[in-house]
């Protein structure tokens, strides 16, 4: 309300809402080749017993 900066969620994240933002992020990750987190996650260390 102060200074007219009171924005609704729709104004901030758009008509599609949170789900729409998640979809856009997924599309960006795919286009950048960083969608598959398993390819960036190291395998667990093997412990000898």
N, C-alpha and C positions, 0 to 999 in steps of 0.2 A: 504494500500500500504506500510506502514511503517513496515519494518521487515517481510514482507510476511504474515501478518495477515489479509489480505483483502479476506474474504471468501464470496462466493455467498450464497444466501438464500438456494439454493439446498444443498450446503455443510453443512449448519447449521441444517436445519430441514428435510432434506431428499427429496427423489424423489416425495413423495405423497403431499408435501407442507403443508400449514396450515391446510387444511381439514384432512389430514392424522394424524397430531399431535392431532387435536381435537378428532378424532376417538380413538386414542390410550389412551388419557386421559379419555374418557368416559369408555373404557374397564377397565382401572385401577380402576376407581371409582366404577364400578359395582363389580369388584372382591373384593374390600375392604368393600363393603356394605355402601358406602357413596354417592351413585348415586342420591338418592331421597332427595333433599335438604329440602323438606317440612317436612320430619321427624325430622329435626334438627332446624326448625324455630318455635319459640314459637308463640302461637296464640295471636292475638291482645288483649290488655287489654280491659275488658268490663268497660264502664263508666256509672255511674248512673246519671240520669237526674233529 
